[in-house]
Amino acid sequence: MAHLASRRTRALTLPVGLALTASLGFLPTGTAAAAPADAPTAAVRTDGPQLSYVVNTRAGHGTVKQVRKAISAAGGTVVTSYDKIGVIVVHSKNPDFGATIRKAKGVQSAGATRTNPIVPQATKDIGVEQPLTAAQARAASEDAVAGQDPLEPLQWDLPAIKADKAHEKSLGSSKVTVAVIDTGVDDTHPDLAPNFDRAASVNCVSGAPDTTDGAWRPAAGESDHGTHVAGTIAAAKNGTGITGVAPGVKVSGIKVSTPAGFFYAEAVVCGFVWAAEHGVDVTNNSYYTDPWLFNCKNDPDQGALVEAVTRATRYAEGKGVVNVAAAGNSDHDLALDAIEDTTSPNDTTTVTRTVDPSACPDIPTMLPGVVTVSATGAKNLKSSYSNYGLGVVDVAAPGGDSTRYQAPEAPADNGLILSTLPGGGFGYKAGTSMASPHVAGVAALIRSTHPRASAAGVKALLTHQADATACGAPYDIDGDGTVDAVCEGGTRYNGFYGAGVVDALDAVRR
């Protein structure tokens, strides 16, 4: 099947209802002998590919300064340093850099963020499988009633979470900002421009913030994923196009993916730290951190990535940020203790391994404190592709599904999610990528209603207000007589829907 977006993101197209299988994999740890941490620079090898690393230290300027010297001695160059969380981003051509720097005093862990050398990436044009046609737009506008934006009749997802009713009470506060940590946001789109927060936007692809004007936008040919996500959250209710879940709040773009669509750890760390320090209230994370779908803590490289991203998400939450993330599109039960992992690392040669997700989390989705979101379709059932898992999924929201499986009620005629695309366009996508921004939008409405609520308080309200959704009948989404996934738990909390489908109307009630 054709797909709308890189498998690294949580979006997919389901023209015939087939699920997108996510990539997994393992790369054996290298066995090269490590040079002493204090070896002279002249003896350091520089014949390897240039890789990027995160070096995790004890927080504090003194320790970081000490480690910087060791990094230089080991043949590394510091790109940037986040002293408050003790994470340093480094480039090095020394093939023994990782093993060497782990022996340095003050270093707690260190690992390569990629398995492919740092080279200019070829642009990957992912296209748009289901753009909205002019005829469809005209037909939708004829169905719009007073108070609706022209394309709102096609947005079955808004009434699914009572967002249409919520908008009668509140559109959300302009003092609240949701950051889209993603492939970039086209802030020139007529539905996004009125609500765009430039001061909270940045390009973090290198691991260091770039505030050049427009650096947060996707370049020509790059993924439209982040722009689609942004529209679901906060497309303005302005008589144009669609309506976002929280059309009165601000949205910012934090670009973290390379032109080829890779979300590397140094960029993700930069994104969370930037959000924490620039007044962001909620972050949306519809991706997994490359090159590993699951990062095993007992591997020195992967473990360091888990530690670095964990520090960044905790730092953001400590600043009051609610971090929301997509559960993934592989129809995996993330509560199992064994999942076959076949296509990671996704930037070089892949191998097969069996992983325990509790020891090898998908980051940032499965990190402590992050709100994990599964997807539902137009019939309010778990989407055919959505990951799930008792004790893993917190809440559910519309992510779309094949119309063959879950058809919406008229006048909507497409089971996917309609939102904004770069250049002023609109189109349909599906995936937990599309579910997560619905939850981020509801979290923004909660923060608008309760501006003094802590991150923990917003998350508590998010789950408390969710509409409990029972497992229901055995899950046979394609109707072939075979159970496609097993839902464990009761009505109030289960593996498919967590605490339930989020409720935008409750979010605006005091």
NUDOMAR-44958 format. One record per residue (C-alpha): x, y, z. Coordinates in steps of 0.1 Angstrom, whole numbers, padded with zeros to 4 digits, always signed. Layout:
XYZ
...
REM end
This chain:
+0000+0000+0000
+0011+0036-0005
+0017+0055+0026
+0014+0092+0035
+0043+0097+0057
+0076+0082+0068
+0073+0052+0091
+0093+0072+0116
+0062+0093+0122
+0028+0081+0135
+0008+0088+0104
-0004+0065+0076
-0029+0063+0048
-0054+0034+0048
-0070+0034+0014
-0080-0002+0018
-0078-0005+0055
-0044-0021+0057
-0022-0012+0087
+0012+0003+0084
+0038-0020+0100
+0063+0000+0121
+0100-0008+0119
+0120-0024+0147
+0156-0037+0149
+0189-0042+0167
+0225-0034+0160
+0251-0054+0179
+0274-0034+0202
+0308-0028+0187
+0338-0046+0203
+0365-0021+0194
+0390-0016+0223
+0386+0017+0240
+0415+0042+0243
+0421+0057+0278
+0399+0088+0284
+0430+0109+0289
+0448+0097+0258
+0466+0125+0239
+0446+0140+0209
+0474+0130+0185
+0467+0093+0192
+0430+0095+0186
+0417+0078+0155
+0398+0100+0130
+0393+0074+0103
+0357+0065+0111
+0324+0080+0098
+0313+0112+0115
+0286+0103+0140
+0265+0123+0164
+0265+0113+0201
+0247+0123+0233
+0269+0124+0264
+0250+0123+0297
+0267+0138+0328
+0258+0149+0362
+0240+0182+0359
+0260+0213+0366
+0284+0236+0348
+0315+0223+0366
+0309+0187+0356
+0300+0196+0321
+0332+0217+0318
+0353+0188+0330
+0336+0164+0305
+0341+0188+0277
+0379+0184+0281
+0375+0146+0279
+0353+0149+0248
+0380+0169+0231
+0407+0145+0242
+0387+0116+0228
+0383+0133+0194
+0349+0148+0198
+0335+0183+0190
+0308+0198+0211
+0278+0209+0191
+0258+0222+0220
+0254+0216+0257
+0223+0215+0279
+0239+0220+0313
+0207+0220+0333
+0200+0184+0324
+0235+0173+0318
+0233+0164+0281
+0260+0173+0257
+0256+0168+0219
+0289+0158+0202
+0302+0149+0167
+0332+0126+0163
+0350+0106+0136
+0367+0085+0162
+0352+0050+0159
+0361+0044+0195
+0346+0076+0208
+0316+0061+0226
+0336+0034+0244
+0363+0060+0253
+0341+0088+0266
+0321+0063+0288
+0353+0058+0308
+0357+0096+0315
+0351+0110+0349
+0317+0126+0352
+0302+0107+0323
+0271+0086+0333
+0263+0073+0298
+0270+0081+0262
+0258+0068+0229
+0257+0073+0191
+0223+0088+0181
+0225+0072+0146
+0242+0043+0128
+0246+0063+0095
+0273+0089+0090
+0263+0126+0091
+0259+0134+0055
+0235+0156+0035
+0203+0135+0034
+0184+0131+0002
+0150+0147+0003
+0122+0122+0004
+0090+0134-0012
+0063+0115+0005
+0034+0131-0014
-0002+0134-0002
-0023+0104-0010
-0057+0120-0003
-0057+0158-0009
-0090+0176-0006
-0103+0185-0041
-0120+0218-0050
-0152+0200-0057
-0152+0183-0022
-0144+0216-0006
-0174+0233-0024
-0197+0205-0014
-0186+0206+0022
-0191+0244+0024
-0227+0239+0012
-0233+0216+0042
-0218+0240+0067
-0243+0256+0091
-0240+0289+0110
-0209+0290+0132
-0190+0263+0112
-0159+0268+0091
-0165+0257+0055
-0148+0223+0058
-0160+0215+0093
-0188+0192+0080
-0161+0168+0069
-0145+0168+0104
-0163+0139+0120
-0135+0138+0146
-0146+0170+0163
-0181+0158+0174
-0164+0125+0183
-0147+0143+0212
-0174+0169+0216
-0151+0197+0204
-0180+0212+0184
-0200+0216+0217
-0169+0228+0235
-0165+0256+0210
-0198+0270+0220
-0184+0277+0254
-0147+0284+0247
-0122+0282+0219
-0093+0282+0243
-0069+0309+0256
-0044+0327+0234
-0021+0326+0264
-0017+0288+0260
+0008+0275+0234
+0010+0239+0220
+0044+0231+0204
+0044+0207+0175
+0077+0188+0178
+0077+0174+0143
+0088+0179+0107
+0081+0216+0107
+0050+0238+0105
+0040+0261+0077
+0030+0292+0096
+0019+0310+0065
-0011+0287+0061
-0043+0309+0064
-0057+0286+0090
-0025+0286+0111
-0011+0321+0107
-0036+0338+0131
-0026+0314+0160
+0011+0309+0153
+0036+0316+0181
+0068+0326+0165
+0087+0332+0197
+0082+0295+0207
+0092+0282+0173
+0127+0269+0163
+0147+0245+0142
+0164+0219+0163
+0175+0194+0136
+0213+0198+0144
+0207+0194+0182
+0212+0232+0187
+0185+0257+0183
+0183+0277+0151
+0160+0307+0154
+0165+0320+0118
+0132+0333+0106
+0111+0305+0090
+0136+0278+0100
+0108+0259+0116
+0090+0255+0083
+0092+0223+0061
+0114+0230+0030
+0100+0223-0004
+0096+0185-0008
+0099+0178+0029
+0072+0162+0050
+0038+0179+0055
+0032+0158+0086
+0039+0186+0112
+0016+0211+0094
-0012+0185+0093
-0007+0179+0131
-0007+0217+0138
-0041+0222+0121
-0058+0195+0141
-0046+0212+0173
-0053+0249+0166
-0065+0258+0131
-0083+0291+0136
-0121+0294+0136
-0120+0322+0111
-0144+0313+0083
-0117+0296+0064
-0109+0259+0059
-0111+0236+0090
-0114+0241+0127
-0089+0229+0153
-0097+0212+0186
-0086+0243+0204
-0089+0271+0178
-0082+0299+0202
-0048+0287+0215
-0014+0293+0200
+0006+0267+0181
+0044+0267+0175
+0066+0247+0153
+0097+0229+0167
+0113+0212+0137
+0133+0181+0146
+0134+0159+0115
+0161+0158+0088
+0151+0163+0052
+0149+0125+0049
+0125+0123+0079
+0148+0111+0107
+0140+0122+0142
+0174+0118+0160
+0178+0121+0197
+0199+0153+0198
+0171+0171+0179
+0144+0157+0202
+0163+0167+0233
+0167+0202+0219
+0130+0203+0212
+0119+0195+0247
+0144+0218+0263
+0133+0247+0240
+0097+0241+0248
+0105+0241+0285
+0123+0274+0283
+0099+0293+0259
+0066+0292+0276
+0051+0262+0260
+0022+0245+0278
+0018+0213+0258
+0040+0194+0233
+0027+0170+0207
+0050+0142+0197
+0038+0121+0167
+0070+0102+0160
+0096+0078+0174
+0132+0087+0180
+0154+0072+0153
+0171+0049+0145
+0155+0025+0170
+0118+0020+0174
+0126+0003+0207
+0157+0014+0227
+0171-0012+0250
+0185+0002+0282
+0212-0025+0285
+0228-0014+0252
+0253+0014+0258
+0242+0034+0228
+0205+0029+0230
+0205+0032+0268
+0222+0066+0265
+0194+0078+0241
+0167+0067+0266
+0185+0086+0294
+0190+0118+0273
+0154+0120+0261
+0141+0111+0295
+0160+0140+0311
+0146+0163+0285
+0110+0153+0289
+0113+0154+0327
+0128+0189+0325
+0099+0201+0304
+0073+0186+0327
+0091+0202+0356
+0085+0235+0339
+0048+0228+0336
+0047+0213+0301
+0023+0184+0293
+0040+0160+0269
+0016+0140+0246
+0027+0113+0223
+0014+0088+0197
+0013+0051+0206
+0024+0039+0171
+0009+0022+0141
+0019-0015+0142
-0012-0030+0159
+0012-0041+0187
+0003-0049+0222
+0029-0029+0240
+0022-0046+0273
+0036-0079+0260
+0070-0090+0273
+0082-0101+0238
+0078-0083+0204
+0097-0093+0173
+0117-0063+0161
+0128-0067+0125
+0136-0034+0107
+0158-0012+0129
+0182+0005+0129
+0162+0023+0101
+0192+0044+0088
+0215+0014+0080
+0213-0024+0077
+0185-0039+0098
+0185-0071+0118
+0160-0091+0138
+0157-0092+0175
+0130-0099+0202
+0125-0071+0227
+0106-0065+0259
+0091-0031+0256
+0093-0025+0293
+0131-0028+0291
+0133-0014+0256
+0109+0016+0254
+0097+0034+0224
+0108+0070+0231
+0094+0095+0239
+0061+0076+0238
+0067+0051+0266
+0087+0074+0289
+0074+0081+0324
+0051+0111+0325
+0043+0112+0288
+0006+0109+0278
+0004+0079+0254
-0024+0080+0229
-0041+0052+0209
-0063+0059+0178
-0099+0054+0172
-0120+0055+0139
-0153+0070+0130
-0172+0042+0148
-0153+0049+0180
-0135+0015+0178
-0097+0011+0181
-0082+0019+0147
-0071-0012+0128
-0034-0002+0129
-0032+0014+0164
-0008+0001+0190
-0024-0006+0224
-0015-0021+0258
-0029-0023+0293
-0008+0000+0315
+0007+0017+0285
-0021+0036+0267
-0034+0065+0288
-0062+0078+0266
-0076+0075+0231
-0087+0100+0204
-0097+0100+0167
-0069+0090+0144
-0090+0078+0115
-0093+0044+0098
-0103+0029+0065
-0138+0038+0055
-0142+0001+0048
-0138-0006+0085
-0152+0025+0101
-0173+0048+0079
-0183+0082+0092
-0219+0096+0091
-0228+0120+0064
-0220+0146+0053
-0185+0134+0062
-0175+0107+0036
-0138+0099+0045
-0128+0079+0076
-0094+0097+0078
-0086+0130+0095
-0088+0162+0075
-0063+0190+0083
-0040+0216+0070
-0012+0210+0045
+0017+0234+0035
+0009+0260+0009
-0026+0266+0021
-0039+0232+0012
-0060+0205+0031
-0058+0168+0030
-0066+0135+0048
-0042+0114+0069
-0046+0087+0094
-0025+0073+0122
-0018+0077+0159
+0000+0108+0146
-0035+0122+0141
-0049+0110+0174
-0022+0126+0195
-0029+0162+0184
-0065+0158+0194
-0054+0150+0229
-0028+0179+0228
-0057+0202+0218
-0079+0190+0247
-0050+0194+0271
-0047+0230+0258
-0084+0235+0265
-0079+0222+0301
-0049+0245+0306
-0070+0274+0293
-0098+0266+0318
-0073+0260+0346
-0044+0282+0339
-0027+0275+0372
-0029+0238+0370
+0004+0219+0371
+0013+0194+0343
+0003+0166+0367
-0030+0184+0373
-0038+0187+0336
-0030+0151+0330
-0052+0140+0359
-0081+0160+0344
-0074+0146+0310
-0079+0111+0322
-0106+0118+0347
-0127+0136+0321
-0122+0110+0294
-0153+0091+0283
-0148+0055+0295
-0149+0032+0266
-0154-0006+0272
-0134-0032+0253
-0167-0044+0237
-0171-0075+0216
-0141-0095+0204
-0121-0072+0181
-0125-0084+0145
-0121-0052+0126
-0121-0067+0092
-0150-0091+0099
-0132-0123+0087
-0141-0142+0119
-0106-0139+0134
-0099-0118+0164
-0073-0091+0154
-0063-0078+0188
-0072-0086+0224
-0084-0059+0247
-0076-0064+0284
-0091-0045+0313
-0125-0031+0323
-0147-0003+0311
-0130+0024+0331
-0095+0014+0320
-0082-0010+0294
-0055-0017+0269
-0074-0003+0238
-0086+0031+0251
-0068+0036+0285
-0091+0058+0306
-0113+0065+0275
-0117+0088+0246
-0108+0124+0255
-0137+0149+0261
-0133+0185+0249
-0166+0196+0264
-0156+0186+0299
-0123+0204+0293
-0139+0238+0291
-0162+0233+0321
-0150+0249+0353
REM end
